[in-house]
Amino acid sequence: MSEEQALLAESVARFVRDNCTPERQVAWRAGHGLDAVWREIAELGWIGASAPETVGGAGGSGVEEAAIMAGIGRGLLTIAYIPCAVMAVEILGSAPAGADLLRQVVAGARRLTVADDEPGRACGQAPSAEVSEGGTSLLLRACKSLVLGLDEADEILVSARDGATGESLIVRVDAHDPGIRRRDVVLMDERRASDLDIRAEIPAGTVLLRGREADAALARASDRAAIAAAAEAVGAMRGAVELTREHLATRRQFGASLASFQALRHRFADMVLDLQLTENLVTAAAASLDDPDQRSTMASAAKARAAKAGRLVGEAAIQLHGGIGLTAEYAVGQYYKRLMVLAALFGGSDDHRDRVGATYLAAGRSS
C-alpha cells in the first residue's frame, strides 16, 4: 500500500476497534443506530473513497475500497455498504445526470440501494423488469430478489429494459413508492434482505442510463461488488483467525496449552495460508479495476476464491474452538455465518468459476 492507503486502512481499523463492540453489533443487526454509523463513515470519507474529487470524493482506486471492506468484515459492521457506496457510486458516476445525486451520497445526505437480481434469472442474462410508456410518465414492472439495505435507502436503482426497444435501462425509484410491495427475509447472519414486486409509475426523468452505457455501468458495478464482497470476506476471515489464535494460546487441556498440540497447529496454519492467499488475490483484483481486459476475470477469481476459503476458515475456526464456537453470542460463529452469506451474494462461486474458466478457454482457443 501507499502511505495514503495505509493511513486509510489504519483509520478503518481504529473505527472498528472503537465502535464495533459485540453490544453494538447486536443493535445494528436489529436495525438500531445505523443512521449514526452512516453519518460517521461519511465524515471519515469512506463513501467517497473511490468517487471523483469533483463530487467531494477522494478519487481513490479499488485498493482503498478493499481496505475499507476488509475493516467492515473484521468489525461485523452491519450496513449495506456495497449497494450504496460501491455499486450506486459506480452507476451514478457513469450517468451524465448523476453528479448531483452522487454528491449527496458521498456527503451522507442520501442513501441508495441497487435492485438487479431476479428470481430464476441466470448470471449474465438480461433483466425481465420492463419499463413502458404511460402518458407523461413511465410504468415500471419488476420482480427483484435479495435487495439489501432497503430500510436504510432513500432511493432504489433498478435494472430493467425498455418495453418498446428492448434496450437496457437503469432507473431511479423512490424506496417508499406505494407501488412497491416487499417481502423481507432474514439471512443466515441475521441481516435482512427484501424481495420486491414493483408496479410503479415513475417520472420520465428518472432514467439514468440507457443501452450500452447502462450495460457497461452495471457490469462495472457488479465486478466492483464482487471484489468488495471478497474483501469483506478477507476481513471476516482475519477476525476468525485472530480469535482462534487467541483461543489456542490461552486455553489449556491435559496441563498444556492447546497451541502446543501439533495437529491443532497444522490446522491453524492451513487457516492462515487460506487467508493470505485470498488476501493477495483480492488485492490484485482490486488493483485491476481500471483494466477492462482483466477486471471481470480478476473479480470472479477473487470472489470464487473468497467463497471457498471463507468456508474452510470458518469451519476450522469453529472446530478449533470446540463447543464455544457453536454459541450464537460468540463472534467466531458470527464470522462463519457472514462468510457463508458473502459467498452467495453478488454471484455464487459456481457462476464466478464458470466465468473464469470461459475466459481462459477462449484465450486458449485464440492462441
VOLUM-796936 format. One record per atom (N, C-alpha, C): residue in one letter; x, y, z. Coordinates in steps of 0.1 Angstrom, whole numbers, padded with zeros to 4 digits, always signed. Each point is the difference from the previous one (the first is absolute). Example, Ala and Ser with C-alpha at 12.3 -4.5 7.8 and 13.67 -1.06 7.14 Angstrom:
2
a+0132-0057+0078
a-0009+0012+0000
a+0009+0012+0000
s-0004+0011-0007
s+0009+0011+0000
s-0008+0011+0008
This chain:
367
m+0008-0012+0000
m-0008+0012+0000
m+0009+0012+0000
s-0006+0011-0006
s+0007+0013+0001
s-0002+0005+0014
e+0006+0012+0003
e-0001+0005+0014
e-0015+0004+0002
e-0006+0006-0010
e-0014+0005+0002
e-0009-0012+0002
q+0002-0011-0008
q-0008-0012+0002
q+0002-0007+0014
a+0012+0000+0004
a+0003-0005+0014
a-0007+0008+0011
l+0000+0013-0002
l-0007+0009+0010
l-0015-0003+0000
l-0005-0002-0012
l-0015-0003-0001
l-0003-0013+0007
a+0008-0010-0003
a-0002-0013+0007
a+0001+0001+0015
e+0009+0008+0005
e+0002+0001+0014
e-0012+0008+0006
s-0005+0010-0007
s-0012+0007+0005
s-0012-0009+0001
v-0002-0009-0010
v-0011-0010+0000
v+0002-0009+0012
a+0012-0005+0002
a+0003-0009+0011
a-0003+0006+0013
r+0004+0013+0001
r-0003+0007+0013
r-0015+0002+0002
f-0008+0003-0010
f-0014+0001+0001
f-0006-0013+0005
v+0005-0011-0006
v-0005-0013+0004
v+0003-0003+0014
r+0012+0003+0005
r+0004-0003+0014
r-0009+0008+0009
d-0003+0012-0003
d-0007+0009+0009
d-0015-0001+0000
n-0005-0005-0011
n-0015+0000-0002
n-0006-0013-0002
c+0006-0010-0005
c-0006-0013-0003
c+0000-0009+0011
t-0006+0004+0011
t-0001-0009+0012
t-0011-0010-0002
p+0001-0011+0007
p-0011-0010-0001
p-0014+0005+0002
e-0001+0010+0010
e-0013+0005+0003
e-0006+0008-0012
r+0009+0008-0006
r-0004+0009-0011
r-0003-0009-0012
q+0007-0011-0002
q-0002-0009-0011
q-0014-0006+0001
v-0004-0004+0012
v-0014-0005+0002
v-0010+0011-0003
a+0002+0012+0004
a-0009+0011-0003
a-0001+0003-0015
w+0012+0000-0007
w+0000+0002-0014
w-0008-0011-0008
r+0002-0012+0004
r-0008-0011-0007
r-0015+0001+0002
a-0004+0007+0011
a-0014+0003+0002
a-0004+0013-0006
g+0009+0007-0007
g-0004+0012-0007
g+0001+0013+0008
h+0006-0001+0012
h+0001+0012+0009
h+0014+0007-0002
g-0001+0013-0001
g+0013+0008+0000
g+0007+0001-0013
l-0006-0005-0011
l+0007+0000-0013
l+0001+0014-0006
d-0009+0009+0003
d+0001+0013-0005
d+0012+0007+0005
a+0003-0001+0013
a+0012+0006+0005
a+0013-0006-0006
v+0000-0013-0003
v+0011-0006-0006
v+0003+0006-0014
w-0011+0001-0008
w+0001+0006-0013
w+0006+0014+0000
r-0005+0008+0010
r+0005+0014+0001
r+0015+0000+0003
e+0004-0009+0009
e+0014+0000+0004
e+0009-0005-0011
i-0004-0010-0007
i+0009-0005-0011
i+0000+0010-0012
a-0010+0007-0002
a+0000+0011-0010
a+0010+0010+0004
e+0000+0004+0013
e+0010+0010+0004
e+0014-0005-0001
l+0002-0013+0002
l+0013-0006-0002
l+0005-0002-0014
g-0009+0002-0009
g+0003+0000-0015
g-0001-0014-0006
w-0006-0010+0008
w-0001-0013-0006
w-0009-0001-0012
i-0011+0007+0000
i-0010-0001-0011
i+0006+0005-0013
g+0008+0011+0001
g+0006+0006-0012
g+0014-0004-0002
a+0004-0012+0005
a+0014-0004-0002
a+0004-0001-0014
s-0009-0006-0009
s+0003-0001-0014
s-0008+0009-0009
a-0008+0009+0006
a-0007+0010-0008
a+0009+0011-0005
p-0004+0006-0011
p+0009+0011-0005
p+0001+0012+0010
e+0011+0007-0001
e+0001+0012+0009
e-0010+0011-0003
t-0005+0000-0012
t-0009+0011-0004
t-0014-0001+0007
v-0003-0012+0006
v-0012-0002+0007
v+0003-0001+0015
g+0012+0003+0004
g+0003-0001+0014
g+0007-0013+0005
g+0003-0008-0010
g+0007-0013+0003
g+0015+0002+0001
a+0006-0012+0003
a+0015+0000+0001
a+0007-0004-0013
g-0008-0004-0010
g+0006-0004-0012
g+0009-0012+0001
g-0002-0009+0009
g+0009-0011+0002
g-0003-0012-0009
s+0006-0011+0002
s-0001-0012-0008
s-0007-0011+0007
g+0000-0012-0006
g-0006-0011+0006
g+0007-0005+0012
v+0013+0003+0001
v+0008-0004+0012
v-0005+0007+0013
e-0004+0013-0001
e-0005+0007+0012
e-0014-0007+0003
e-0008-0003-0010
e-0013-0006+0002
e+0002-0013+0007
a+0010-0008-0004
a+0002-0013+0006
a+0004+0001+0015
a+0009+0010+0003
a+0004+0002+0013
a-0012+0004+0009
i-0009+0008-0005
i-0012+0003+0008
i-0008-0012+0003
m-0002-0008-0011
m-0009-0012+0001
m+0006-0011+0010
a+0014-0001+0000
a+0006-0009+0009
a-0003+0004+0014
g+0001+0013+0003
g-0003+0005+0013
g-0015-0002+0004
i-0009+0001-0009
i-0014-0002+0002
i-0002-0015+0003
g+0007-0009-0007
g-0001-0014+0003
g+0006-0004+0014
r+0011+0006+0003
r+0006-0003+0013
r-0009+0005+0011
g-0007+0011-0001
g-0008+0005+0010
g-0015-0004+0000
l-0003-0009-0010
l-0014-0004-0001
l-0010+0011+0000
l+0004+0011-0008
l-0008+0012+0000
l-0012-0002-0009
t-0012+0001+0005
t-0012-0003-0007
t-0006+0012-0007
i+0006+0003-0011
i-0006+0010-0009
i+0000-0005-0014
a-0009+0005-0009
a+0000-0004-0014
a+0010+0009-0007
y+0013-0002+0003
y+0010+0009-0006
y+0002-0003-0015
i+0000-0013-0004
i+0003-0003-0014
i-0011+0005-0009
p-0013-0001+0002
p-0009+0006-0009
p+0001+0015-0001
c+0002+0007+0012
c-0001+0014+0000
c+0013+0006-0004
a+0011-0004+0006
a+0013+0007-0001
a+0009-0006-0011
v-0004-0011-0006
v+0008-0007-0010
v-0008+0000-0013
m-0011-0007+0000
m-0008-0001-0013
m-0007+0013-0004
a-0006+0006+0009
a-0007+0013-0003
a+0009+0011-0004
v+0012+0000+0007
v+0010+0010-0004
v+0005-0002-0014
e+0002-0012-0004
e+0005-0003-0013
e-0011+0003-0011
i-0012-0003+0003
i-0011+0003-0010
i-0002+0015-0001
l-0001+0007+0011
l-0002+0014+0000
l+0012+0007-0007
g+0012-0005+0002
g+0011+0006-0006
g+0001-0001-0015
s-0008-0010-0005
s+0000-0003-0014
s-0012+0008-0007
a-0009+0005+0008
a-0012+0007-0006
a+0002+0015-0002
p-0002+0005-0011
p+0002+0014-0002
p-0008+0009+0009
a-0012-0005+0004
a-0008+0008+0010
a+0001-0005+0014
g+0010-0007+0003
g+0001-0006+0014
g+0009+0008+0009
a+0007+0011-0005
a+0010+0006+0009
a-0006+0006+0013
d-0012+0007-0001
d-0006+0006+0012
d-0004-0011+0010
l-0006-0010-0005
l-0004-0011+0010
l+0013-0007+0005
l+0010-0002-0008
l+0012-0006+0005
l+0007+0009+0011
r-0001+0013-0002
r+0006+0009+0010
r-0008-0002+0013
q-0013-0001+0000
q-0008-0002+0012
q+0004-0014+0007
v+0002-0010-0008
v+0003-0013+0005
v+0014+0000+0007
v+0010+0007-0006
v+0013+0001+0005
v+0000+0007+0014
a-0009+0011+0000
a-0001+0008+0013
a-0008-0007+0010
g-0006-0011-0003
g-0008-0007+0010
g-0014+0005+0001
a-0004+0009-0009
a-0014+0006+0001
a-0010-0009-0006
r+0003-0009-0009
r-0009-0009-0005
r+0006-0014-0002
r-0008-0011+0001
r+0005-0013-0001
r-0008-0008-0010
l+0007-0007-0009
l-0007-0008-0010
l+0003-0014+0001
t-0008-0009-0006
t+0003-0014-0001
t-0002-0003-0015
v+0003-0012-0003
v+0000-0005-0014
v-0009-0013-0001
a-0009+0000-0009
a-0009-0012-0002
a+0003-0005-0014
d+0008-0012+0000
d+0004-0005-0013
d-0004-0015-0001
d+0002-0008+0010
d-0003-0014+0000
d-0015-0003-0002
e-0003-0010-0007
e-0014-0004-0002
e-0002-0015+0002
p-0011-0005+0004
p-0003-0014+0002
p+0002-0008-0013
g+0008-0010+0001
g+0002-0009-0012
g+0008+0006-0011
r+0006+0011+0002
r+0008+0006-0011
r+0014-0004+0001
a+0006-0006-0010
a+0014-0005+0000
a+0009+0012-0001
c+0012-0003+0005
c+0011+0010-0001
c+0003+0004-0015
g-0001+0013-0002
g+0003+0005-0014
g-0012+0002-0008
q-0012-0005+0004
q-0012+0003-0008
q-0005+0014+0002
a-0008+0005-0010
a-0006+0013+0001
a-0011-0001+0010
p-0003+0012+0007
p-0011+0000+0010
p-0013-0001-0007
s-0010-0006+0007
s-0013-0001-0006
s-0009+0012+0004
a+0005+0008+0010
a-0007+0012+0004
a-0002+0009-0012
e-0012+0006-0001
e-0003+0008-0012
e-0005+0014+0003
v+0004+0009-0008
v-0005+0014+0001
v-0007+0003-0013
s-0013+0005+0001
s-0008+0003-0011
s-0005+0015+0001
e-0004+0005-0011
e-0006+0014+0000
e-0013+0000+0007
g-0003+0010+0007
g-0013+0002+0007
g-0005+0014+0000
g-0001+0006-0012
g-0004+0014-0001
g+0012+0009+0002
t-0001+0008+0011
t+0011+0009+0003
t+0010-0006+0010
s-0002-0013+0003
s+0009-0007+0009
s+0003-0013-0005
l+0008-0008+0007
l+0004-0013-0003
l-0006-0010+0009
l-0003-0012-0004
l-0005-0011+0008
l+0011-0010+0002
l+0003-0003+0012
l+0011-0010+0003
l-0007-0012+0006
r+0003-0012-0006
r-0005-0013+0005
r+0013-0008+0003
a+0002-0004+0012
a+0012-0008+0003
a-0002-0009+0012
c+0006-0011+0000
c+0002-0009+0011
c+0014-0002+0003
k+0005+0005+0012
k+0014+0000+0003
k+0002-0008+0013
s+0011-0007+0001
s+0003-0008+0012
s+0012+0004+0007
l+0001-0002+0013
l+0011+0002+0009
l+0006+0014-0002
v-0009+0010+0002
v+0004+0014+0000
v+0004+0003+0014
l+0012+0005+0001
l+0006+0003+0013
l-0002+0014+0005
g-0001+0002+0013
g+0000+0014+0005
g-0012+0008-0003
l-0012-0006-0003
l-0011+0007-0004
l-0005+0010+0011
d+0001-0004+0012
d-0004+0008+0011
d+0009+0012+0002
e+0012-0001-0005
e+0009+0011+0001
e+0000+0010-0012
a-0007-0004-0011
a+0001+0007-0012
a-0011+0010-0002
d+0004+0011-0007
d-0010+0010-0005
d-0005-0003-0014
e+0009-0006-0008
e-0004-0003-0014
e+0006-0013-0004
i-0006-0006-0010
i+0005-0013-0005
i+0004+0002-0015
l+0011-0005-0004
l+0005+0000-0014
l-0004-0014-0005
v-0009+0000-0010
v-0006-0013-0005
v+0004-0002-0014
s+0005-0012-0003
s+0004-0004-0013
s-0013-0006-0007
a-0002+0004-0013
a-0012-0003-0007
a+0004+0000-0015
r-0011-0001-0008
r+0002+0001-0015
r-0012+0008-0005
d+0002+0007-0011
d-0010+0008-0007
d-0010-0010-0006
g-0013+0001+0003
g-0009-0009-0005
g-0002+0002-0015
a+0003+0011-0006
a-0002+0003-0014
a+0013-0004-0008
t+0011+0003+0005
t+0013-0002-0008
t+0008-0011+0005
g-0002-0005+0012
g+0008-0011+0006
g+0013+0005+0006
e+0003+0013-0001
e+0012+0005+0005
e+0001-0001+0016
s+0012-0002+0005
s+0002+0000+0014
s-0002+0013+0006
l-0006+0001+0012
l-0002+0013+0007
l+0005-0002+0015
i+0003+0011+0006
i+0002+0001+0014
i-0009+0012+0004
v-0009-0002+0009
v-0010+0010+0004
v+0001+0002+0015
r-0004+0013+0004
r-0001+0003+0014
r-0014-0001+0005
v-0002-0007+0012
v-0013-0001+0005
v+0000+0004+0015
d-0010+0007+0004
d-0001+0004+0015
d-0001-0013+0008
a+0008-0002+0010
a-0001-0012+0008
a-0013-0002+0007
h-0007+0012+0002
h-0013-0001+0007
h-0012+0001-0010
d+0002-0002-0012
d-0011+0001-0010
d-0011-0010+0004
p-0012+0004-0001
p-0011-0009+0004
p-0002-0012-0009
g+0006+0001-0012
g-0001-0011-0010
g+0010-0011+0003
i+0008+0001+0011
i+0010-0011+0003
i-0006-0008+0011
r-0001-0013-0002
r-0004-0010+0010
r+0013-0008+0003
r+0002-0002+0013
r+0013-0006+0004
r-0003-0012+0009
r+0009-0010-0001
r-0001-0011+0009
r+0014-0002+0006
d+0002+0003+0013
d+0013+0000+0006
d+0003-0015+0004
v+0013-0003-0002
v+0006-0013+0004
v+0012+0003+0009
v+0002-0009+0010
v+0011+0000+0009
v+0011-0009-0005
l+0011+0005-0003
l+0011-0008-0005
l+0007-0008+0012
m+0009-0009-0004
m+0006-0008+0010
m+0007+0008+0011
d+0006+0011-0004
d+0007+0008+0010
d-0009+0010+0007
e-0013-0002-0001
e-0010+0008+0007
e-0002+0014-0006
r+0006+0003-0011
r-0003+0012-0007
r-0012-0002-0009
r-0005+0011-0005
r-0013+0000-0008
r+0003+0003-0014
a-0008-0007-0009
a-0001+0004-0014
a-0015+0000-0004
s-0003+0005-0011
s-0014+0002-0004
s-0002-0005-0015
d-0011-0007-0002
d-0005-0004-0013
d-0010+0011-0003
l+0001+0006-0012
l-0009+0011-0004
l-0009-0004-0012
d-0012+0004+0001
d-0009+0000-0012
d-0004+0014-0002
i+0005+0006-0011
i-0001+0014-0003
i-0010+0002-0011
r-0010+0008+0002
r-0010+0005-0010
r-0001+0015+0002
a+0009+0008-0005
a+0001+0014+0004
a+0000+0009-0013
e-0006+0011+0002
e+0000+0011-0010
e+0011+0010+0004
i+0010+0001-0009
i+0011+0008+0003
i+0002+0011-0010
p+0006+0012+0003
p+0002+0011-0009
p+0010-0004-0011
a-0002+0005-0012
a+0009-0003-0011
a+0014+0004+0003
g+0002+0010+0008
g+0014+0004+0003
g+0008-0009+0009
t-0007-0011+0005
t+0007-0009+0009
t+0009-0010-0007
v+0000+0000-0013
v+0008-0010-0008
v+0014+0006+0001
l+0009-0007+0006
l+0014+0005+0002
l+0009-0004-0012
l-0001-0013-0004
l+0008-0005-0011
l-0008-0009-0009
r+0005+0000-0013
r-0008-0008-0010
r+0010-0007-0009
g-0004-0012-0005
g+0008-0007-0010
g+0013-0005+0005
r+0010+0002-0009
r+0013-0006+0003
r+0006+0007+0013
e-0003+0013+0002
e+0005+0007+0011
e-0005-0006+0013
a-0013-0004+0000
a-0006-0007+0012
a+0006-0014+0002
d+0002-0007-0011
d+0007-0013+0001
d+0014+0001+0006
a+0007+0009-0005
a+0014+0002+0004
a+0001+0004+0015
a-0008+0010+0004
a+0000+0004+0013
a-0004-0011+0010
l-0010-0008-0003
l-0004-0010+0008
l+0010-0011+0001
a+0007-0003-0011
a+0011-0010+0000
a+0011+0004+0009
r+0004+0013-0001
r+0011+0005+0009
r-0005+0000+0014
a-0012+0004+0003
a-0005+0000+0014
a+0000-0014+0006
s-0004-0010-0009
s-0001-0014+0005
s+0014-0005+0003
d+0010+0003-0009
d+0014-0004+0003
d+0005+0006+0013
r-0003+0013+0002
r+0005+0007+0012
r-0007-0006+0012
a-0013-0004-0001
a-0007-0006+0011
a+0006-0014+0004
a+0004-0007-0011
a+0006-0014+0003
a+0013+0002+0007
i+0009+0009-0004
i+0013+0003+0006
i-0003+0005+0015
a-0009+0009+0001
a-0003+0005+0014
a-0005-0011+0009
a-0008-0009-0005
a-0005-0011+0009
a+0012-0009+0003
a+0009-0003-0009
a+0011-0008+0002
a+0009+0007+0011
a+0002+0013-0001
a+0008+0007+0010
a-0006+0000+0014
e-0014+0001+0000
e-0007-0001+0013
e+0003-0014+0006
a-0001-0010-0009
a+0003-0014+0005
a+0014-0001+0005
v+0010+0007-0006
v+0014+0000+0006
v+0000+0005+0014
g-0008+0011+0002
g+0000+0006+0014
g-0007-0009+0009
a-0010-0007-0004
a-0007-0010+0009
a+0009-0012+0003
m+0007-0004-0010
m+0010-0011+0002
m+0011+0004+0010
r+0004+0012-0002
r+0011+0005+0010
r-0005+0000+0014
g-0013+0005+0002
g-0005+0000+0013
g-0001-0014+0006
a-0004-0010-0008
a-0001-0014+0004
a+0013-0005+0004
v+0010+0003-0008
v+0014-0005+0002
v+0005+0006+0013
e-0002+0013+0002
e+0005+0006+0012
e-0006-0006+0013
l-0013-0002-0001
l-0007-0006+0012
l+0005-0014+0003
t+0003-0008-0011
t+0004-0013+0001
t+0015-0001+0006
r+0008+0009-0005
r+0014+0001+0006
r-0001+0003+0015
e-0008+0010+0004
e-0001+0003+0014
e-0005-0012+0008
h-0010-0007-0006
h-0006-0012+0007
h+0010-0011+0002
l+0008-0003-0010
l+0010-0010+0001
l+0011+0003+0009
a+0003+0013+0001
a+0011+0005+0009
a-0003+0000+0014
t-0013+0002+0003
t-0004+0002+0014
t-0007-0012+0007
r-0007-0008-0008
r-0007-0012+0005
r+0010-0012+0003
r-0002-0007+0010
r+0008-0011+0004
r-0008-0013+0001
q+0007-0011-0004
q-0006-0013+0001
q+0011-0010+0004
f-0003-0009+0009
f+0010-0010+0004
f+0012+0007+0005
g-0001+0011+0006
g+0011+0007+0006
g+0009+0008-0010
a-0005+0001-0012
a+0009+0007-0010
a-0009+0009-0008
s+0006+0010-0006
s-0007+0010-0009
s-0005-0008-0012
l-0011+0004-0005
l-0005-0006-0013
l+0009+0002-0011
a+0007+0012+0000
a+0010+0003-0011
a+0012-0010+0000
s+0002-0008+0010
s+0011-0009+0000
s-0003-0013-0007
f-0013-0002-0003
f-0004-0012-0007
f+0003+0001-0015
q+0008-0009-0006
q+0004+0002-0014
q-0012-0001-0010
a-0009-0008+0002
a-0012-0001-0009
a-0007+0013+0000
l-0002+0006+0011
l-0007+0013+0001
l+0008+0011-0007
r+0013+0000+0002
r+0009+0010-0006
r-0001-0002-0016
h+0000-0012-0005
h-0001-0002-0014
h-0013+0005-0006
r-0011-0002+0008
r-0013+0004-0005
r+0000+0016+0000
f+0006+0006+0010
f+0000+0014+0001
f+0009+0006-0012
a+0011-0007-0003
a+0009+0004-0011
a-0008+0000-0013
d-0009-0010-0002
d-0008+0000-0012
d-0009+0012-0001
m-0006+0004+0012
m-0008+0012+0000
m+0007+0012-0004
v+0012+0002+0005
v+0008+0012-0003
v+0004+0000-0015
l+0004-0012-0005
l+0003-0001-0014
l-0011+0004-0009
d-0012-0005+0003
d-0012+0003-0008
d-0003+0015+0000
l+0002+0006+0012
l-0003+0014+0002
l+0010+0008-0009
q+0013-0003+0001
q+0010+0008-0007
q-0001-0002-0015
l-0003-0012-0005
l-0002-0002-0014
l-0012+0008-0006
t-0011+0000+0008
t-0012+0008-0004
t+0003+0015+0000
e+0007+0004+0011
e+0003+0015+0001
e+0008+0004-0012
n+0010-0008-0004
n+0009+0004-0011
n-0008+0001-0013
l-0009-0009-0002
l-0008+0000-0013
l-0010+0011+0000
v-0006+0003+0012
v-0010+0011+0001
v+0007+0013-0003
t+0012+0002+0006
t+0008+0012-0002
t+0003+0002-0015
a+0004-0011-0007
a+0003+0001-0014
a-0012+0003-0008
a-0012-0006+0004
a-0012+0003-0007
a-0004+0015+0002
a+0001+0005+0012
a-0003+0014+0002
a+0009+0009-0008
a+0012-0003-0002
a+0009+0008-0007
a-0003-0001-0015
s-0007-0010-0005
s-0003-0002-0014
s-0013+0007-0004
l-0007+0007+0009
l-0013+0005-0004
l+0000+0010-0011
d+0011+0007-0002
d+0001+0009-0011
d+0005-0006-0013
d+0002-0013+0000
d+0004-0007-0012
d-0011-0008-0006
p-0007+0005-0011
p-0012-0007-0005
p+0003-0014-0005
d+0012-0003-0004
d+0004-0014-0004
d+0001-0010+0011
q+0003+0005+0012
q+0002-0009+0011
q-0010+0001+0011
r-0008+0010+0000
r-0009+0003+0012
r-0010-0011+0003
s-0007-0005-0010
s-0010-0010+0002
s+0005-0013+0004
t+0011-0004-0007
t+0006-0013+0004
t+0006+0000+0014
m+0007+0011+0003
m+0006+0001+0014
m-0011+0001+0010
a-0011+0007-0003
a-0011+0001+0010
a-0006-0013+0003
s-0002-0008-0011
s-0006-0013+0002
s+0010-0010+0008
a+0012+0001-0004
a+0010-0009+0007
a+0001+0004+0015
a+0000+0012+0003
a+0000+0004+0014
a-0012-0004+0008
k-0012+0002-0006
k-0012-0004+0006
k-0001-0015+0002
a+0003-0008-0010
a+0000-0014+0001
a+0010-0005+0011
r+0012+0006+0000
r+0010-0004+0010
r-0005+0003+0014
a-0006+0012+0002
a-0004+0004+0013
a-0011-0008+0005
a-0009-0005-0009
a-0011-0009+0004
a+0005-0013+0005
k+0010-0006-0007
k+0006-0013+0004
k+0008+0002+0013
a+0008+0010+0001
a+0009+0002+0012
a-0009+0003+0012
g-0010+0008-0002
g-0009+0004+0011
g-0006-0012+0007
r-0005-0009-0008
r-0006-0013+0006
r+0011-0007+0008
l+0012-0002-0006
l+0010-0008+0006
l+0005+0007+0013
v+0002+0013-0001
v+0005+0007+0012
v-0011+0000+0011
g-0012+0003-0004
g-0011+0001+0010
g-0002-0013+0007
e-0001-0011-0008
e-0002-0013+0006
e+0012-0004+0009
a+0012+0003-0004
a+0012-0004+0008
a-0001+0008+0013
a-0004+0013+0000
a+0000+0009+0012
a-0010-0006+0010
i-0012-0004-0005
i-0010-0006+0009
i+0005-0013+0006
q+0006-0008-0008
q+0005-0013+0005
q+0011+0001+0010
l+0009+0010-0002
l+0011+0002+0009
l-0004+0006+0013
h-0012+0007+0000
h-0005+0006+0012
h-0008-0010+0008
g-0004-0011-0006
g-0008-0010+0007
g-0014+0005+0002
g-0006-0003+0011
g-0014+0003+0003
g-0003+0014+0000
i+0009+0009+0005
i-0003+0014+0000
i-0001+0006-0014
g+0006-0006-0010
g-0001+0005-0013
g-0014-0001-0006
l-0009-0009+0006
l-0013-0002-0005
l-0011+0010+0007
t+0004+0007+0010
t-0009+0009+0006
t-0003+0013-0008
a-0012+0004+0000
a-0005+0011-0008
a+0007+0013+0004
e+0004+0002+0013
e+0005+0012+0005
e+0015+0002-0004
y+0007-0011-0002
y+0014+0001-0002
y+0003+0004-0014
a+0010+0009-0002
a+0002+0007-0013
a+0005-0010-0011
v+0007-0011+0004
v+0005-0009-0010
v-0012-0006-0008
g-0011-0003+0006
g-0011-0005-0007
g-0006+0010-0009
q+0000+0013+0004
q-0006+0011-0008
q+0009+0002-0012
y+0013-0001+0001
y+0009+0001-0011
y-0003-0011-0010
y-0002-0012+0004
y-0003-0011-0009
y-0013+0003-0007
k-0011+0004+0007
k-0013+0003-0007
k+0002+0011-0010
r+0007+0010+0003
r+0002+0011-0009
r+0008-0005-0013
l+0010-0008+0002
l+0007-0006-0011
l-0009-0008-0009
m-0009-0008+0006
m-0009-0008-0009
m-0009+0009-0008
v-0005+0011+0006
v-0009+0009-0007
v+0008+0007-0011
l+0012+0005+0003
l+0008+0007-0010
l+0003-0009-0012
a+0002-0013+0003
a+0002-0010-0011
a-0011+0000-0010
a-0012+0002+0005
a-0012-0001-0009
a-0004+0013-0007
l+0004+0012+0006
l-0004+0013-0005
l+0009+0004-0012
f-0006+0008-0009
f+0007+0005-0011
f+0007-0010-0009
g-0008-0011-0002
g+0005-0011-0009
g+0005-0011+0008
g-0005-0012-0001
g+0005-0012+0007
g+0013-0004-0006
s+0007-0009+0008
s+0013-0004-0004
s+0000-0008-0013
d-0011-0008-0003
d-0001-0007-0013
d+0000+0010-0012
d-0008+0010+0001
d-0001+0010-0010
d+0014+0006-0003
h+0007+0004+0011
h+0012+0007-0002
h+0011-0010-0005
r+0000-0012+0004
r+0010-0010-0005
r-0003-0003-0015
d-0013+0000-0004
d-0003-0002-0014
d+0005+0011-0008
r-0001+0013+0005
r+0005+0011-0008
r+0015+0000-0001
v+0007-0004+0010
v+0015+0000-0001
v+0004-0011-0010
g-0007-0012+0002
g+0003-0011-0010
g-0002+0004-0014
a-0012+0006-0003
a-0003+0004-0013
a+0010+0010-0006
t+0005+0009+0008
t+0010+0009-0004
t+0013-0007-0005
y+0005-0009+0009
y+0012-0007-0004
y-0001-0009-0011
l-0012-0007-0001
l-0002-0009-0012
l+0000+0008-0013
a-0007+0012+0001
a+0000+0008-0012
a+0014+0005-0004
a+0008+0004+0010
a+0014+0004-0002
a+0008-0011-0006
g-0002-0013+0004
g+0007-0011-0005
g-0004-0003-0015
r-0013+0001-0003
r-0004-0002-0014
r+0006+0010-0009
s+0000+0013+0004
s+0005+0010-0008
s+0015+0000-0003
s+0007-0007+0010
s+0015-0001-0002
s+0003-0012-0008
